[in-house]
């Protein structure tokens, strides 16, 4: 589970455009060097992986803190990790490289029934979601991630039996609010996703949550997901009701500058910057706030 990726480098001396030296010019190595142990191989660190990412991805590191977040959640090479709502792959590409060839990244998307609640999802886009599992896996090949983890996928509410008890970790990074927002007594998307998380995890596996956090004093009906924010007490209660244990939390993604009113939603902030009209001063004000105030929680599936 904690297998480390190692990269092996061979050192070769190449004489380019030089004549072959006479035997007298070649010195014999010291006898102790003949049986000397091989030098230790270099290990790929998470910092190395992050340094490989393209500039637009690295631009968000100061706001999203991927190194501190993944270290806190205990994500290591060789693991099998489920990533909820992988989208265009901001975290996916980091994870594929970090998990390495001995690991696996499993994408998990919302079900089509949830997407049908979004006004921007027309019939064509909903139809495309029917083949998301196949299309997302195929699309990751275009990212050309070196020494990548293998890739698989499923849709929440339709976890294959073959994936049960296969994962070391499940990550919900800014993915819970829409499931909470659209859940009903007849179709509880959030509960279904948590059940899938419980089923896909090995005993003792963990769930990492990074979620836009509403202040405790905000109205419950405002913090029900439609504005992107959820209360920490709500999230903890949902996971504990599903059988998980809260084992730790971190302040790494907190942002006290994010102080929304009931007239605000999270997408006013970068990188979305959805504001009425073209108001450069307002956008500059929001850029200065930065990305949202987020809770970072670690839950655990019971070991027995």
C-alpha positions as CSV (number, residue, x, y, z in Angstrom):
1,X,0.0,0.0,0.0
2,X,2.8,2.3,0.6
3,X,5.0,1.2,-2.3
4,X,7.3,3.9,-3.3
5,X,8.0,4.8,-6.9
6,X,11.7,4.8,-7.7
7,X,13.3,6.1,-10.9
8,X,16.5,4.3,-12.0
9,X,19.1,6.3,-13.8
10,X,22.1,4.7,-15.5
11,X,25.2,6.8,-15.8
12,X,27.3,6.4,-18.9
13,X,30.4,8.0,-20.1
14,X,30.3,8.7,-23.8
15,X,33.4,9.8,-25.7
16,X,32.2,11.8,-28.6
17,X,34.6,12.4,-31.5
18,X,37.6,11.2,-29.5
19,X,40.1,8.5,-30.3
20,X,40.2,5.4,-28.2
21,X,42.7,5.8,-25.4
22,X,45.8,3.6,-25.2
23,X,45.8,1.0,-22.5
24,X,48.4,3.0,-20.6
25,X,46.0,5.9,-20.4
26,X,43.3,3.9,-18.5
27,X,43.9,3.6,-14.8
28,X,42.8,0.6,-12.8
29,X,40.0,1.3,-10.3
30,X,40.9,0.8,-6.7
31,X,40.2,-2.8,-5.5
32,X,37.6,-1.6,-3.0
33,X,35.6,0.1,-5.7
34,X,35.1,-3.2,-7.6
35,X,32.8,-4.6,-4.9
36,X,31.4,-1.2,-3.8
37,X,27.6,-1.2,-3.2
38,X,25.5,0.5,-5.9
39,X,24.6,4.1,-5.2
40,X,21.1,4.6,-3.8
41,X,18.5,5.3,-6.5
42,X,16.7,8.6,-6.6
43,X,13.1,8.6,-5.4
44,X,10.4,10.7,-7.1
45,X,8.9,13.0,-4.5
46,X,5.5,14.6,-4.5
47,X,7.3,17.9,-4.9
48,X,8.9,16.5,-8.0
49,X,5.5,15.6,-9.4
50,X,4.1,19.0,-8.7
51,X,7.1,20.7,-10.3
52,X,6.3,18.8,-13.5
53,X,2.9,20.2,-13.8
54,X,2.2,22.9,-16.5
55,X,2.2,26.6,-15.5
56,X,-1.7,27.0,-15.5
57,X,-1.9,24.2,-12.9
58,X,0.9,25.5,-10.8
59,X,-0.7,28.9,-10.8
60,X,-3.4,27.4,-8.5
61,X,-1.0,25.7,-6.0
62,X,-0.9,28.6,-3.6
63,X,-4.7,28.4,-3.4
64,X,-5.3,24.7,-3.5
65,X,-2.3,23.4,-1.6
66,X,-2.0,20.0,-3.3
67,X,1.2,18.9,-1.6
68,X,0.0,19.7,1.9
69,X,-3.5,18.3,1.2
70,X,-2.3,15.0,-0.3
71,X,0.3,14.6,2.5
72,X,-2.4,15.2,5.1
73,X,-4.7,12.6,3.5
74,X,-1.9,10.1,3.4
75,X,-2.0,9.5,-0.4
76,X,1.1,7.5,-1.4
77,X,2.5,5.8,-4.5
78,X,1.1,2.4,-5.3
79,X,-2.4,3.1,-3.8
80,X,-5.7,2.7,-5.5
81,X,-7.5,6.0,-5.2
82,X,-11.0,7.0,-6.2
83,X,-11.5,10.6,-7.2
84,X,-15.0,11.9,-7.2
85,X,-16.0,14.3,-10.1
86,X,-12.5,14.3,-11.8
87,X,-13.8,16.7,-14.5
88,X,-11.0,18.0,-16.7
89,X,-8.3,16.3,-14.5
90,X,-6.7,19.1,-12.4
91,X,-6.1,16.7,-9.6
92,X,-6.3,13.6,-11.7
93,X,-3.0,14.3,-13.6
94,X,-1.2,14.9,-10.4
95,X,-2.6,11.7,-8.9
96,X,-1.8,9.6,-12.0
97,X,1.8,10.6,-11.8
98,X,2.1,10.4,-8.0
99,X,0.4,7.0,-7.7
100,X,2.7,5.6,-10.3
101,X,2.7,2.4,-12.3
102,X,1.9,0.3,-9.3
103,X,-1.1,2.4,-8.4
104,X,-4.6,3.0,-9.9
105,X,-6.7,6.1,-10.2
106,X,-10.5,5.5,-10.4
107,X,-12.7,8.3,-11.6
108,X,-16.3,8.5,-10.2
109,X,-18.8,10.8,-11.8
110,X,-22.3,12.0,-10.9
111,X,-25.1,9.9,-12.3
112,X,-27.1,11.2,-15.3
113,X,-30.1,11.7,-13.1
114,X,-28.2,14.3,-11.1
115,X,-26.9,16.1,-14.2
116,X,-30.4,16.4,-15.5
117,X,-31.0,18.9,-12.7
118,X,-28.6,21.4,-14.3
119,X,-30.2,23.8,-16.7
120,X,-27.1,23.9,-18.9
121,X,-27.3,20.1,-19.6
122,X,-29.2,19.7,-22.9
123,X,-30.2,16.4,-24.3
124,X,-27.0,16.0,-26.3
125,X,-24.8,16.5,-23.3
126,X,-26.9,14.2,-21.2
127,X,-26.7,11.5,-23.9
128,X,-22.9,11.9,-23.8
129,X,-22.9,11.2,-20.1
130,X,-24.2,7.7,-20.9
131,X,-20.7,6.7,-22.1
132,X,-18.7,8.7,-19.6
133,X,-16.9,5.7,-18.0
134,X,-15.5,4.6,-21.3
135,X,-14.9,8.1,-22.6
136,X,-13.1,9.4,-19.5
137,X,-10.8,6.4,-19.3
138,X,-9.9,6.8,-23.0
139,X,-9.4,10.5,-22.6
140,X,-6.8,10.2,-19.9
141,X,-4.4,8.6,-22.5
142,X,-4.3,12.0,-24.2
143,X,-2.8,13.6,-21.1
144,X,0.5,11.7,-21.7
145,X,1.3,11.3,-18.0
146,X,4.7,9.6,-17.6
147,X,4.9,6.4,-15.5
148,X,1.2,6.8,-14.9
149,X,-1.1,4.8,-12.7
150,X,-3.6,2.6,-14.4
151,X,-7.1,4.2,-14.8
152,X,-10.6,3.0,-14.3
153,X,-14.0,4.6,-13.7
154,X,-17.6,4.2,-12.5
155,X,-20.7,6.3,-11.9
156,X,-22.0,6.8,-8.4
157,X,-24.9,4.6,-7.7
158,X,-23.6,2.0,-10.1
159,X,-20.4,0.7,-8.5
160,X,-19.4,-2.6,-10.1
161,X,-19.2,-5.6,-7.7
162,X,-15.7,-6.2,-8.9
163,X,-14.5,-2.9,-7.4
164,X,-15.8,-3.7,-3.9
165,X,-13.0,-3.5,-1.2
166,X,-10.4,-2.5,-3.8
167,X,-9.5,1.1,-2.9
168,X,-7.2,2.6,-0.3
169,X,-8.7,6.1,-0.4
170,X,-11.7,8.0,-1.8
171,X,-11.3,11.8,-2.5
172,X,-14.3,14.2,-2.6
173,X,-12.6,17.5,-3.6
174,X,-15.2,20.2,-4.1
175,X,-17.7,17.5,-5.1
176,X,-20.3,17.1,-2.3
177,X,-22.4,20.3,-2.7
178,X,-24.2,19.2,-5.9
179,X,-25.1,15.8,-4.5
180,X,-26.4,17.5,-1.3
181,X,-28.2,20.1,-3.3
182,X,-30.2,17.7,-5.5
183,X,-30.8,14.9,-3.1
184,X,-34.4,14.0,-2.3
185,X,-36.1,11.3,-0.2
186,X,-36.7,9.4,-3.5
187,X,-33.2,9.9,-4.9
188,X,-30.5,10.6,-2.3
189,X,-27.4,11.2,-4.4
190,X,-25.3,12.0,-1.4
191,X,-26.2,8.9,0.5
192,X,-25.7,6.7,-2.6
193,X,-22.2,8.2,-3.1
194,X,-21.3,7.6,0.5
195,X,-22.5,4.0,0.3
196,X,-20.3,3.5,-2.8
197,X,-17.4,5.0,-0.9
198,X,-17.9,2.6,1.9
199,X,-18.2,-0.4,-0.5
200,X,-15.2,0.5,-2.7
201,X,-12.8,1.0,0.2
202,X,-10.8,-1.8,1.8
203,X,-11.3,-2.1,5.6
204,X,-9.4,0.7,7.2
205,X,-9.4,2.8,4.0
206,X,-9.9,6.5,4.2
207,X,-12.0,9.3,2.7
208,X,-10.6,12.7,2.1
209,X,-12.9,15.7,1.9
210,X,-12.0,19.2,0.6
211,X,-15.2,21.2,0.5
212,X,-16.3,24.8,0.3
213,X,-17.3,25.6,4.0
214,X,-20.1,27.8,5.2
215,X,-19.7,29.6,8.4
216,X,-21.8,28.1,11.3
217,X,-23.9,31.2,11.6
218,X,-25.1,31.1,8.0
219,X,-28.7,30.0,7.4
220,X,-29.1,26.3,6.8
221,X,-31.2,26.8,3.7
222,X,-28.4,29.0,2.2
223,X,-25.7,26.4,3.0
224,X,-27.5,23.4,1.5
225,X,-25.3,23.2,-1.6
226,X,-26.9,25.4,-4.1
227,X,-24.4,28.2,-3.4
228,X,-21.5,25.7,-3.3
229,X,-21.1,25.9,0.4
230,X,-21.9,23.2,3.1
231,X,-21.5,23.4,6.8
232,X,-18.8,21.2,8.4
233,X,-21.4,19.9,10.9
234,X,-23.6,18.7,8.1
235,X,-20.7,17.0,6.2
236,X,-19.5,15.2,9.4
237,X,-23.0,14.1,10.3
238,X,-23.5,12.6,6.8
239,X,-20.3,10.6,6.8
240,X,-20.8,9.4,10.4
241,X,-24.4,8.3,9.5
242,X,-22.9,6.3,6.6
243,X,-20.6,4.5,9.1
244,X,-17.4,6.5,8.7
245,X,-15.3,7.8,11.6
246,X,-13.8,11.3,11.6
247,X,-10.2,10.9,12.5
248,X,-8.6,14.3,11.7
249,X,-9.0,17.7,10.1
250,X,-6.6,20.3,8.8
251,X,-6.6,24.0,8.3
252,X,-4.5,23.9,5.2
253,X,-7.3,25.0,2.8
254,X,-9.0,27.6,5.1
255,X,-9.3,31.1,3.8
256,X,-10.7,33.6,6.3
257,X,-10.9,36.3,3.6
258,X,-13.9,34.4,2.1
259,X,-16.8,35.9,4.0
260,X,-19.9,35.4,1.7
261,X,-23.2,37.0,2.4
262,X,-26.5,35.3,1.7
263,X,-26.5,37.1,-1.7
264,X,-23.2,35.4,-2.7
265,X,-22.3,32.0,-4.2
266,X,-18.8,30.4,-4.3
267,X,-18.4,30.8,-8.1
268,X,-18.0,34.6,-7.6
269,X,-14.4,33.7,-6.5
270,X,-11.5,32.7,-8.7
271,X,-11.0,30.8,-10.9
272,X,-14.7,31.2,-12.0
273,X,-15.1,34.9,-11.2
274,X,-18.8,34.8,-12.2
275,X,-20.0,38.4,-11.6
276,X,-22.7,40.5,-13.2
277,X,-21.3,42.6,-16.0
278,X,-17.7,43.4,-16.8
279,X,-16.5,45.0,-13.6
280,X,-12.7,45.0,-13.4
281,X,-12.7,46.5,-9.9
282,X,-15.0,43.9,-8.6
283,X,-13.0,41.1,-10.2
284,X,-9.8,42.5,-8.7
285,X,-11.5,42.5,-5.3
286,X,-12.5,38.9,-5.6
287,X,-9.1,37.9,-6.9
288,X,-7.6,39.4,-3.7
289,X,-9.9,37.2,-1.7
290,X,-8.7,34.1,-3.5
291,X,-10.3,30.7,-3.7
292,X,-13.0,29.6,-1.2
293,X,-12.7,28.9,2.5
294,X,-12.6,25.0,2.5
295,X,-12.8,22.4,5.2
296,X,-10.3,19.5,4.9
297,X,-11.4,16.4,6.6
298,X,-10.2,12.8,7.0
299,X,-12.6,9.9,7.6
300,X,-11.9,6.2,8.0
301,X,-13.8,3.1,7.2
302,X,-13.8,0.7,10.2
303,X,-11.2,-1.9,10.0
304,X,-13.5,-4.8,10.9
